[in-house]
């Protein structure tokens, strides 16, 4: 069975559709959006993005299936770093 298609709205206004389970960095690259990276192992936090209000580390996470089939991505902003 094929993975469900998920529509993503990126911070730069781009939209893309990928199968659930696609890694975030690949999905972003295909949409022409660059997610900052650091360690690529999940420990530094440079790649943190907010997906529908939930913070994830893009280098170790995949696009989840979602009920309505649409996700909104924003770059993570830490209020402590301002």
PyMOL Python script that loads the backbone (N, CA, C, O; Angstrom):
from pymol import cmd

cmd.read_pdbstr("""\
ATOM      1  N   UNK A   1       0.844  -1.183   0.000  1.00  0.00           N
ATOM      2  CA  UNK A   1       0.000   0.000   0.000  1.00  0.00           C
ATOM      3  C   UNK A   1       0.890   1.247   0.000  1.00  0.00           C
ATOM      4  O   UNK A   1       1.848   1.334   0.768  1.00  0.00           O
ATOM      5  N   UNK A   2       0.567   2.197  -0.858  1.00  0.00           N
ATOM      6  CA  UNK A   2       1.345   3.435  -0.974  1.00  0.00           C
ATOM      7  C   UNK A   2       1.088   4.345   0.224  1.00  0.00           C
ATOM      8  O   UNK A   2      -0.003   4.357   0.793  1.00  0.00           O
ATOM      9  N   UNK A   3       2.113   5.102   0.590  1.00  0.00           N
ATOM     10  CA  UNK A   3       1.971   6.059   1.692  1.00  0.00           C
ATOM     11  C   UNK A   3       1.029   7.185   1.264  1.00  0.00           C
ATOM     12  O   UNK A   3       0.987   7.566   0.094  1.00  0.00           O
ATOM     13  N   UNK A   4       0.288   7.703   2.219  1.00  0.00           N
ATOM     14  CA  UNK A   4      -0.631   8.801   1.951  1.00  0.00           C
ATOM     15  C   UNK A   4       0.148  10.044   1.543  1.00  0.00           C
ATOM     16  O   UNK A   4       1.221  10.316   2.081  1.00  0.00           O
ATOM     17  N   UNK A   5      -0.394  10.795   0.595  1.00  0.00           N
ATOM     18  CA  UNK A   5       0.233  12.049   0.167  1.00  0.00           C
ATOM     19  C   UNK A   5      -0.056  13.130   1.200  1.00  0.00           C
ATOM     20  O   UNK A   5      -1.168  13.235   1.718  1.00  0.00           O
ATOM     21  N   UNK A   6       0.960  13.926   1.487  1.00  0.00           N
ATOM     22  CA  UNK A   6       0.840  15.022   2.447  1.00  0.00           C
ATOM     23  C   UNK A   6       1.232  16.315   1.740  1.00  0.00           C
ATOM     24  O   UNK A   6       2.295  16.393   1.123  1.00  0.00           O
ATOM     25  N   UNK A   7       0.381  17.320   1.830  1.00  0.00           N
ATOM     26  CA  UNK A   7       0.659  18.638   1.262  1.00  0.00           C
ATOM     27  C   UNK A   7       1.350  19.479   2.331  1.00  0.00           C
ATOM     28  O   UNK A   7       0.897  19.539   3.475  1.00  0.00           O
ATOM     29  N   UNK A   8       2.457  20.130   1.947  1.00  0.00           N
ATOM     30  CA  UNK A   8       3.245  20.922   2.893  1.00  0.00           C
ATOM     31  C   UNK A   8       3.320  22.363   2.415  1.00  0.00           C
ATOM     32  O   UNK A   8       3.618  22.625   1.250  1.00  0.00           O
ATOM     33  N   UNK A   9       3.047  23.295   3.319  1.00  0.00           N
ATOM     34  CA  UNK A   9       3.247  24.727   3.053  1.00  0.00           C
ATOM     35  C   UNK A   9       4.524  25.134   3.771  1.00  0.00           C
ATOM     36  O   UNK A   9       4.631  24.997   4.989  1.00  0.00           O
ATOM     37  N   UNK A  10       5.502  25.643   3.001  1.00  0.00           N
ATOM     38  CA  UNK A  10       6.819  25.998   3.525  1.00  0.00           C
ATOM     39  C   UNK A  10       6.877  27.474   3.897  1.00  0.00           C
ATOM     40  O   UNK A  10       6.063  28.258   3.409  1.00  0.00           O
ATOM     41  N   UNK A  11       7.822  27.875   4.753  1.00  0.00           N
ATOM     42  CA  UNK A  11       7.926  29.271   5.180  1.00  0.00           C
ATOM     43  C   UNK A  11       8.152  30.269   4.045  1.00  0.00           C
ATOM     44  O   UNK A  11       7.817  31.446   4.183  1.00  0.00           O
ATOM     45  N   UNK A  12       8.714  29.812   2.928  1.00  0.00           N
ATOM     46  CA  UNK A  12       8.962  30.714   1.803  1.00  0.00           C
ATOM     47  C   UNK A  12       7.750  30.846   0.884  1.00  0.00           C
ATOM     48  O   UNK A  12       7.838  31.476  -0.170  1.00  0.00           O
ATOM     49  N   UNK A  13       6.618  30.256   1.276  1.00  0.00           N
ATOM     50  CA  UNK A  13       5.395  30.333   0.486  1.00  0.00           C
ATOM     51  C   UNK A  13       5.231  29.187  -0.498  1.00  0.00           C
ATOM     52  O   UNK A  13       4.166  29.038  -1.098  1.00  0.00           O
ATOM     53  N   UNK A  14       6.266  28.375  -0.673  1.00  0.00           N
ATOM     54  CA  UNK A  14       6.179  27.226  -1.580  1.00  0.00           C
ATOM     55  C   UNK A  14       5.248  26.176  -1.006  1.00  0.00           C
ATOM     56  O   UNK A  14       5.048  26.093   0.206  1.00  0.00           O
ATOM     57  N   UNK A  15       4.687  25.383  -1.890  1.00  0.00           N
ATOM     58  CA  UNK A  15       3.874  24.232  -1.495  1.00  0.00           C
ATOM     59  C   UNK A  15       4.424  23.010  -2.211  1.00  0.00           C
ATOM     60  O   UNK A  15       4.893  23.098  -3.346  1.00  0.00           O
ATOM     61  N   UNK A  16       4.362  21.881  -1.543  1.00  0.00           N
ATOM     62  CA  UNK A  16       4.781  20.639  -2.178  1.00  0.00           C
ATOM     63  C   UNK A  16       3.934  19.499  -1.628  1.00  0.00           C
ATOM     64  O   UNK A  16       3.274  19.632  -0.598  1.00  0.00           O
ATOM     65  N   UNK A  17       3.969  18.397  -2.327  1.00  0.00           N
ATOM     66  CA  UNK A  17       3.262  17.199  -1.882  1.00  0.00           C
ATOM     67  C   UNK A  17       4.249  16.045  -1.911  1.00  0.00           C
ATOM     68  O   UNK A  17       4.915  15.802  -2.917  1.00  0.00           O
ATOM     69  N   UNK A  18       4.332  15.340  -0.796  1.00  0.00           N
ATOM     70  CA  UNK A  18       5.249  14.201  -0.672  1.00  0.00           C
ATOM     71  C   UNK A  18       4.518  13.050   0.011  1.00  0.00           C
ATOM     72  O   UNK A  18       3.514  13.270   0.688  1.00  0.00           O
ATOM     73  N   UNK A  19       5.009  11.836  -0.157  1.00  0.00           N
ATOM     74  CA  UNK A  19       4.430  10.711   0.580  1.00  0.00           C
ATOM     75  C   UNK A  19       4.786  10.812   2.067  1.00  0.00           C
ATOM     76  O   UNK A  19       5.898  11.211   2.413  1.00  0.00           O
ATOM     77  N   UNK A  20       3.857  10.457   2.933  1.00  0.00           N
ATOM     78  CA  UNK A  20       4.166  10.354   4.364  1.00  0.00           C
ATOM     79  C   UNK A  20       5.360   9.414   4.506  1.00  0.00           C
ATOM     80  O   UNK A  20       5.451   8.405   3.807  1.00  0.00           O
ATOM     81  N   UNK A  21       6.274   9.753   5.418  1.00  0.00           N
ATOM     82  CA  UNK A  21       7.464   8.942   5.628  1.00  0.00           C
ATOM     83  C   UNK A  21       8.697   9.481   4.924  1.00  0.00           C
ATOM     84  O   UNK A  21       9.801   8.986   5.148  1.00  0.00           O
ATOM     85  N   UNK A  22       8.525  10.502   4.064  1.00  0.00           N
ATOM     86  CA  UNK A  22       9.660  11.140   3.408  1.00  0.00           C
ATOM     87  C   UNK A  22      10.455  11.904   4.455  1.00  0.00           C
ATOM     88  O   UNK A  22       9.872  12.550   5.325  1.00  0.00           O
ATOM     89  N   UNK A  23      11.794  11.836   4.382  1.00  0.00           N
ATOM     90  CA  UNK A  23      12.553  12.589   5.385  1.00  0.00           C
ATOM     91  C   UNK A  23      12.414  14.079   5.098  1.00  0.00           C
ATOM     92  O   UNK A  23      12.328  14.496   3.943  1.00  0.00           O
ATOM     93  N   UNK A  24      12.394  14.881   6.173  1.00  0.00           N
ATOM     94  CA  UNK A  24      12.146  16.316   6.064  1.00  0.00           C
ATOM     95  C   UNK A  24      13.169  17.037   5.202  1.00  0.00           C
ATOM     96  O   UNK A  24      12.801  17.925   4.432  1.00  0.00           O
ATOM     97  N   UNK A  25      14.440  16.680   5.310  1.00  0.00           N
ATOM     98  CA  UNK A  25      15.458  17.383   4.536  1.00  0.00           C
ATOM     99  C   UNK A  25      15.270  17.156   3.042  1.00  0.00           C
ATOM    100  O   UNK A  25      15.468  18.080   2.253  1.00  0.00           O
ATOM    101  N   UNK A  26      14.896  15.959   2.640  1.00  0.00           N
ATOM    102  CA  UNK A  26      14.629  15.670   1.226  1.00  0.00           C
ATOM    103  C   UNK A  26      13.386  16.400   0.749  1.00  0.00           C
ATOM    104  O   UNK A  26      13.368  16.951  -0.351  1.00  0.00           O
ATOM    105  N   UNK A  27      12.345  16.405   1.576  1.00  0.00           N
ATOM    106  CA  UNK A  27      11.101  17.091   1.208  1.00  0.00           C
ATOM    107  C   UNK A  27      11.354  18.578   1.021  1.00  0.00           C
ATOM    108  O   UNK A  27      10.849  19.180   0.073  1.00  0.00           O
ATOM    109  N   UNK A  28      12.127  19.173   1.910  1.00  0.00           N
ATOM    110  CA  UNK A  28      12.429  20.601   1.819  1.00  0.00           C
ATOM    111  C   UNK A  28      13.263  20.896   0.581  1.00  0.00           C
ATOM    112  O   UNK A  28      12.980  21.850  -0.144  1.00  0.00           O
ATOM    113  N   UNK A  29      14.270  20.102   0.337  1.00  0.00           N
ATOM    114  CA  UNK A  29      15.143  20.302  -0.819  1.00  0.00           C
ATOM    115  C   UNK A  29      14.347  20.234  -2.122  1.00  0.00           C
ATOM    116  O   UNK A  29      14.540  21.062  -3.012  1.00  0.00           O
ATOM    117  N   UNK A  30      13.452  19.249  -2.234  1.00  0.00           N
ATOM    118  CA  UNK A  30      12.628  19.106  -3.438  1.00  0.00           C
ATOM    119  C   UNK A  30      11.715  20.312  -3.647  1.00  0.00           C
ATOM    120  O   UNK A  30      11.346  20.625  -4.779  1.00  0.00           O
ATOM    121  N   UNK A  31      11.349  20.989  -2.554  1.00  0.00           N
ATOM    122  CA  UNK A  31      10.480  22.170  -2.633  1.00  0.00           C
ATOM    123  C   UNK A  31      11.282  23.460  -2.812  1.00  0.00           C
ATOM    124  O   UNK A  31      10.704  24.542  -2.917  1.00  0.00           O
ATOM    125  N   UNK A  32      12.610  23.349  -2.846  1.00  0.00           N
ATOM    126  CA  UNK A  32      13.450  24.534  -2.989  1.00  0.00           C
ATOM    127  C   UNK A  32      13.608  25.323  -1.709  1.00  0.00           C
ATOM    128  O   UNK A  32      13.901  26.518  -1.735  1.00  0.00           O
ATOM    129  N   UNK A  33      13.411  24.645  -0.581  1.00  0.00           N
ATOM    130  CA  UNK A  33      13.545  25.306   0.717  1.00  0.00           C
ATOM    131  C   UNK A  33      14.705  24.675   1.471  1.00  0.00           C
ATOM    132  O   UNK A  33      14.789  23.451   1.569  1.00  0.00           O
ATOM    133  N   UNK A  34      15.595  25.493   2.002  1.00  0.00           N
ATOM    134  CA  UNK A  34      16.755  24.989   2.735  1.00  0.00           C
ATOM    135  C   UNK A  34      16.495  25.048   4.239  1.00  0.00           C
ATOM    136  O   UNK A  34      16.214  26.110   4.795  1.00  0.00           O
ATOM    137  N   UNK A  35      16.592  23.905   4.874  1.00  0.00           N
ATOM    138  CA  UNK A  35      16.518  23.831   6.330  1.00  0.00           C
ATOM    139  C   UNK A  35      17.954  23.857   6.848  1.00  0.00           C
ATOM    140  O   UNK A  35      18.768  23.035   6.427  1.00  0.00           O
ATOM    141  N   UNK A  36      18.283  24.782   7.753  1.00  0.00           N
ATOM    142  CA  UNK A  36      19.645  24.809   8.297  1.00  0.00           C
ATOM    143  C   UNK A  36      19.960  23.473   8.985  1.00  0.00           C
ATOM    144  O   UNK A  36      19.092  22.864   9.610  1.00  0.00           O
ATOM    145  N   UNK A  37      21.201  23.038   8.860  1.00  0.00           N
ATOM    146  CA  UNK A  37      21.613  21.790   9.512  1.00  0.00           C
ATOM    147  C   UNK A  37      22.926  22.011  10.245  1.00  0.00           C
ATOM    148  O   UNK A  37      23.636  22.991  10.017  1.00  0.00           O
ATOM    149  N   UNK A  38      23.221  21.088  11.116  1.00  0.00           N
ATOM    150  CA  UNK A  38      24.472  21.121  11.854  1.00  0.00           C
ATOM    151  C   UNK A  38      25.049  19.725  11.897  1.00  0.00           C
ATOM    152  O   UNK A  38      25.781  19.314  10.996  1.00  0.00           O
ATOM    153  N   UNK A  39      24.720  19.009  12.936  1.00  0.00           N
ATOM    154  CA  UNK A  39      25.316  17.703  13.186  1.00  0.00           C
ATOM    155  C   UNK A  39      24.741  16.580  12.320  1.00  0.00           C
ATOM    156  O   UNK A  39      25.407  15.566  12.106  1.00  0.00           O
ATOM    157  N   UNK A  40      23.528  16.746  11.825  1.00  0.00           N
ATOM    158  CA  UNK A  40      22.796  15.730  11.064  1.00  0.00           C
ATOM    159  C   UNK A  40      22.549  14.459  11.873  1.00  0.00           C
ATOM    160  O   UNK A  40      22.284  13.399  11.306  1.00  0.00           O
ATOM    161  N   UNK A  41      22.636  14.565  13.186  1.00  0.00           N
ATOM    162  CA  UNK A  41      22.378  13.427  14.055  1.00  0.00           C
ATOM    163  C   UNK A  41      21.329  13.709  15.109  1.00  0.00           C
ATOM    164  O   UNK A  41      21.043  12.842  15.934  1.00  0.00           O
ATOM    165  N   UNK A  42      20.750  14.894  15.107  1.00  0.00           N
ATOM    166  CA  UNK A  42      19.671  15.221  16.030  1.00  0.00           C
ATOM    167  C   UNK A  42      20.090  15.829  17.345  1.00  0.00           C
ATOM    168  O   UNK A  42      19.237  16.138  18.176  1.00  0.00           O
ATOM    169  N   UNK A  43      21.386  16.012  17.561  1.00  0.00           N
ATOM    170  CA  UNK A  43      21.793  16.507  18.876  1.00  0.00           C
ATOM    171  C   UNK A  43      21.978  18.016  18.964  1.00  0.00           C
ATOM    172  O   UNK A  43      21.869  18.572  20.056  1.00  0.00           O
ATOM    173  N   UNK A  44      22.258  18.707  17.843  1.00  0.00           N
ATOM    174  CA  UNK A  44      22.562  20.137  17.957  1.00  0.00           C
ATOM    175  C   UNK A  44      21.329  21.037  17.894  1.00  0.00           C
ATOM    176  O   UNK A  44      21.338  22.130  18.459  1.00  0.00           O
ATOM    177  N   UNK A  45      20.282  20.599  17.224  1.00  0.00           N
ATOM    178  CA  UNK A  45      19.055  21.391  17.144  1.00  0.00           C
ATOM    179  C   UNK A  45      19.026  22.431  16.045  1.00  0.00           C
ATOM    180  O   UNK A  45      18.043  23.164  15.932  1.00  0.00           O
ATOM    181  N   UNK A  46      20.074  22.527  15.222  1.00  0.00           N
ATOM    182  CA  UNK A  46      20.108  23.536  14.161  1.00  0.00           C
ATOM    183  C   UNK A  46      18.976  23.359  13.155  1.00  0.00           C
ATOM    184  O   UNK A  46      18.545  24.332  12.536  1.00  0.00           O
ATOM    185  N   UNK A  47      18.496  22.145  12.985  1.00  0.00           N
ATOM    186  CA  UNK A  47      17.488  21.847  11.970  1.00  0.00           C
ATOM    187  C   UNK A  47      16.057  21.857  12.510  1.00  0.00           C
ATOM    188  O   UNK A  47      15.147  21.376  11.835  1.00  0.00           O
ATOM    189  N   UNK A  48      15.843  22.388  13.697  1.00  0.00           N
ATOM    190  CA  UNK A  48      14.502  22.360  14.268  1.00  0.00           C
ATOM    191  C   UNK A  48      13.532  23.196  13.443  1.00  0.00           C
ATOM    192  O   UNK A  48      13.814  24.336  13.075  1.00  0.00           O
ATOM    193  N   UNK A  49      12.388  22.596  13.166  1.00  0.00           N
ATOM    194  CA  UNK A  49      11.298  23.267  12.468  1.00  0.00           C
ATOM    195  C   UNK A  49      10.023  23.034  13.271  1.00  0.00           C
ATOM    196  O   UNK A  49       9.908  22.067  14.023  1.00  0.00           O
ATOM    197  N   UNK A  50       9.076  23.941  13.094  1.00  0.00           N
ATOM    198  CA  UNK A  50       7.759  23.751  13.710  1.00  0.00           C
ATOM    199  C   UNK A  50       6.826  23.221  12.646  1.00  0.00           C
ATOM    200  O   UNK A  50       6.660  23.834  11.592  1.00  0.00           O
ATOM    201  N   UNK A  51       6.218  22.085  12.921  1.00  0.00           N
ATOM    202  CA  UNK A  51       5.277  21.455  11.999  1.00  0.00           C
ATOM    203  C   UNK A  51       3.914  21.458  12.675  1.00  0.00           C
ATOM    204  O   UNK A  51       3.679  20.727  13.637  1.00  0.00           O
ATOM    205  N   UNK A  52       3.022  22.290  12.156  1.00  0.00           N
ATOM    206  CA  UNK A  52       1.697  22.451  12.771  1.00  0.00           C
ATOM    207  C   UNK A  52       1.817  22.694  14.274  1.00  0.00           C
ATOM    208  O   UNK A  52       1.038  22.168  15.068  1.00  0.00           O
ATOM    209  N   UNK A  53       2.820  23.511  14.647  1.00  0.00           N
ATOM    210  CA  UNK A  53       2.987  23.899  16.041  1.00  0.00           C
ATOM    211  C   UNK A  53       3.817  22.960  16.893  1.00  0.00           C
ATOM    212  O   UNK A  53       4.057  23.251  18.065  1.00  0.00           O
ATOM    213  N   UNK A  54       4.262  21.839  16.341  1.00  0.00           N
ATOM    214  CA  UNK A  54       5.089  20.889  17.086  1.00  0.00           C
ATOM    215  C   UNK A  54       6.527  20.992  16.582  1.00  0.00           C
ATOM    216  O   UNK A  54       6.764  20.939  15.375  1.00  0.00           O
ATOM    217  N   UNK A  55       7.475  21.137  17.481  1.00  0.00           N
ATOM    218  CA  UNK A  55       8.880  21.245  17.088  1.00  0.00           C
ATOM    219  C   UNK A  55       9.460  19.859  16.823  1.00  0.00           C
ATOM    220  O   UNK A  55       9.333  18.948  17.642  1.00  0.00           O
ATOM    221  N   UNK A  56      10.099  19.719  15.659  1.00  0.00           N
ATOM    222  CA  UNK A  56      10.772  18.468  15.309  1.00  0.00           C
ATOM    223  C   UNK A  56      12.172  18.785  14.803  1.00  0.00           C
ATOM    224  O   UNK A  56      12.434  19.891  14.329  1.00  0.00           O
ATOM    225  N   UNK A  57      13.044  17.838  14.901  1.00  0.00           N
ATOM    226  CA  UNK A  57      14.393  17.970  14.345  1.00  0.00           C
ATOM    227  C   UNK A  57      14.372  17.306  12.978  1.00  0.00           C
ATOM    228  O   UNK A  57      14.267  16.085  12.859  1.00  0.00           O
ATOM    229  N   UNK A  58      14.474  18.133  11.959  1.00  0.00           N
ATOM    230  CA  UNK A  58      14.276  17.678  10.585  1.00  0.00           C
ATOM    231  C   UNK A  58      15.284  16.621  10.140  1.00  0.00           C
ATOM    232  O   UNK A  58      14.966  15.796   9.283  1.00  0.00           O
ATOM    233  N   UNK A  59      16.482  16.630  10.700  1.00  0.00           N
ATOM    234  CA  UNK A  59      17.502  15.685  10.241  1.00  0.00           C
ATOM    235  C   UNK A  59      17.230  14.249  10.682  1.00  0.00           C
ATOM    236  O   UNK A  59      17.801  13.311  10.124  1.00  0.00           O
ATOM    237  N   UNK A  60      16.369  14.073  11.670  1.00  0.00           N
ATOM    238  CA  UNK A  60      16.094  12.710  12.156  1.00  0.00           C
ATOM    239  C   UNK A  60      14.605  12.381  12.136  1.00  0.00           C
ATOM    240  O   UNK A  60      14.180  11.391  12.732  1.00  0.00           O
ATOM    241  N   UNK A  61      13.806  13.209  11.452  1.00  0.00           N
ATOM    242  CA  UNK A  61      12.355  13.009  11.436  1.00  0.00           C
ATOM    243  C   UNK A  61      11.842  12.865  10.017  1.00  0.00           C
ATOM    244  O   UNK A  61      12.498  13.262   9.054  1.00  0.00           O
ATOM    245  N   UNK A  62      10.666  12.293   9.910  1.00  0.00           N
ATOM    246  CA  UNK A  62      10.030  12.146   8.609  1.00  0.00           C
ATOM    247  C   UNK A  62       8.680  12.852   8.605  1.00  0.00           C
ATOM    248  O   UNK A  62       8.101  13.129   9.655  1.00  0.00           O
ATOM    249  N   UNK A  63       8.198  13.131   7.414  1.00  0.00           N
ATOM    250  CA  UNK A  63       6.894  13.766   7.241  1.00  0.00           C
ATOM    251  C   UNK A  63       5.827  12.785   7.734  1.00  0.00           C
ATOM    252  O   UNK A  63       5.739  11.664   7.233  1.00  0.00           O
ATOM    253  N   UNK A  64       5.017  13.198   8.711  1.00  0.00           N
ATOM    254  CA  UNK A  64       4.013  12.281   9.230  1.00  0.00           C
ATOM    255  C   UNK A  64       2.748  12.281   8.376  1.00  0.00           C
ATOM    256  O   UNK A  64       2.455  13.251   7.677  1.00  0.00           O
ATOM    257  N   UNK A  65       2.022  11.200   8.443  1.00  0.00           N
ATOM    258  CA  UNK A  65       0.678  11.194   7.871  1.00  0.00           C
ATOM    259  C   UNK A  65      -0.162  12.102   8.763  1.00  0.00           C
ATOM    260  O   UNK A  65       0.085  12.194   9.966  1.00  0.00           O
ATOM    261  N   UNK A  66      -1.135  12.759   8.191  1.00  0.00           N
ATOM    262  CA  UNK A  66      -1.981  13.609   9.011  1.00  0.00           C
ATOM    263  C   UNK A  66      -3.426  13.490   8.535  1.00  0.00           C
ATOM    264  O   UNK A  66      -3.699  13.180   7.375  1.00  0.00           O
ATOM    265  N   UNK A  67      -4.311  13.739   9.441  1.00  0.00           N
ATOM    266  CA  UNK A  67      -5.731  13.533   9.186  1.00  0.00           C
ATOM    267  C   UNK A  67      -6.244  14.322   7.988  1.00  0.00           C
ATOM    268  O   UNK A  67      -6.939  13.775   7.132  1.00  0.00           O
ATOM    269  N   UNK A  68      -5.900  15.615   7.925  1.00  0.00           N
ATOM    270  CA  UNK A  68      -6.425  16.439   6.828  1.00  0.00           C
ATOM    271  C   UNK A  68      -5.485  16.487   5.624  1.00  0.00           C
ATOM    272  O   UNK A  68      -5.803  17.117   4.616  1.00  0.00           O
ATOM    273  N   UNK A  69      -4.326  15.824   5.725  1.00  0.00           N
ATOM    274  CA  UNK A  69      -3.410  15.750   4.598  1.00  0.00           C
ATOM    275  C   UNK A  69      -2.602  17.004   4.332  1.00  0.00           C
ATOM    276  O   UNK A  69      -1.958  17.108   3.288  1.00  0.00           O
ATOM    277  N   UNK A  70      -2.619  17.983   5.276  1.00  0.00           N
ATOM    278  CA  UNK A  70      -1.875  19.224   5.082  1.00  0.00           C
ATOM    279  C   UNK A  70      -1.063  19.575   6.319  1.00  0.00           C
ATOM    280  O   UNK A  70      -1.543  19.452   7.446  1.00  0.00           O
ATOM    281  N   UNK A  71       0.167  20.011   6.097  1.00  0.00           N
ATOM    282  CA  UNK A  71       1.045  20.444   7.171  1.00  0.00           C
ATOM    283  C   UNK A  71       1.603  21.825   6.850  1.00  0.00           C
ATOM    284  O   UNK A  71       1.828  22.161   5.687  1.00  0.00           O
ATOM    285  N   UNK A  72       1.821  22.615   7.886  1.00  0.00           N
ATOM    286  CA  UNK A  72       2.453  23.919   7.744  1.00  0.00           C
ATOM    287  C   UNK A  72       3.769  23.900   8.496  1.00  0.00           C
ATOM    288  O   UNK A  72       3.820  23.531   9.670  1.00  0.00           O
ATOM    289  N   UNK A  73       4.826  24.298   7.821  1.00  0.00           N
ATOM    290  CA  UNK A  73       6.170  24.312   8.403  1.00  0.00           C
ATOM    291  C   UNK A  73       6.603  25.756   8.626  1.00  0.00           C
ATOM    292  O   UNK A  73       6.437  26.608   7.753  1.00  0.00           O
ATOM    293  N   UNK A  74       7.150  26.017   9.789  1.00  0.00           N
ATOM    294  CA  UNK A  74       7.775  27.304  10.111  1.00  0.00           C
ATOM    295  C   UNK A  74       9.145  26.993  10.686  1.00  0.00           C
ATOM    296  O   UNK A  74       9.348  25.943  11.295  1.00  0.00           O
ATOM    297  N   UNK A  75      10.080  27.906  10.493  1.00  0.00           N
ATOM    298  CA  UNK A  75      11.375  27.725  11.143  1.00  0.00           C
ATOM    299  C   UNK A  75      11.187  27.901  12.637  1.00  0.00           C
ATOM    300  O   UNK A  75      10.467  28.800  13.071  1.00  0.00           O
ATOM    301  N   UNK A  76      11.818  27.065  13.416  1.00  0.00           N
ATOM    302  CA  UNK A  76      11.715  27.121  14.870  1.00  0.00           C
ATOM    303  C   UNK A  76      12.351  28.404  15.362  1.00  0.00           C
ATOM    304  O   UNK A  76      13.427  28.794  14.910  1.00  0.00           O
ATOM    305  N   UNK A  77      11.678  29.050  16.287  1.00  0.00           N
ATOM    306  CA  UNK A  77      12.283  30.242  16.905  1.00  0.00           C
ATOM    307  C   UNK A  77      12.258  30.056  18.423  1.00  0.00           C
ATOM    308  O   UNK A  77      11.199  29.879  19.024  1.00  0.00           O
ATOM    309  N   UNK A  78      13.417  30.100  19.011  1.00  0.00           N
ATOM    310  CA  UNK A  78      13.574  29.938  20.448  1.00  0.00           C
ATOM    311  C   UNK A  78      13.529  31.320  21.094  1.00  0.00           C
ATOM    312  O   UNK A  78      14.398  32.151  20.830  1.00  0.00           O
ATOM    313  N   UNK A  79      12.526  31.578  21.940  1.00  0.00           N
ATOM    314  CA  UNK A  79      12.423  32.910  22.554  1.00  0.00           C
ATOM    315  C   UNK A  79      13.657  33.280  23.379  1.00  0.00           C
ATOM    316  O   UNK A  79      13.928  34.466  23.570  1.00  0.00           O
ATOM    317  N   UNK A  80      14.400  32.305  23.864  1.00  0.00           N
ATOM    318  CA  UNK A  80      15.590  32.592  24.653  1.00  0.00           C
ATOM    319  C   UNK A  80      16.703  33.179  23.771  1.00  0.00           C
ATOM    320  O   UNK A  80      17.569  33.904  24.260  1.00  0.00           O
ATOM    321  N   UNK A  81      16.673  32.861  22.473  1.00  0.00           N
ATOM    322  CA  UNK A  81      17.701  33.345  21.558  1.00  0.00           C
ATOM    323  C   UNK A  81      17.249  34.599  20.828  1.00  0.00           C
ATOM    324  O   UNK A  81      18.051  35.278  20.187  1.00  0.00           O
ATOM    325  N   UNK A  82      15.964  34.901  20.928  1.00  0.00           N
ATOM    326  CA  UNK A  82      15.376  36.078  20.476  1.00  0.00           C
ATOM    327  C   UNK A  82      15.319  36.553  19.147  1.00  0.00           C
ATOM    328  O   UNK A  82      14.760  37.621  18.896  1.00  0.00           O
TER     329      UNK A  82
END
""", "prot")
cmd.dss("prot")
cmd.show_as("cartoon", "prot")
cmd.util.cbc("prot")
cmd.orient("prot")
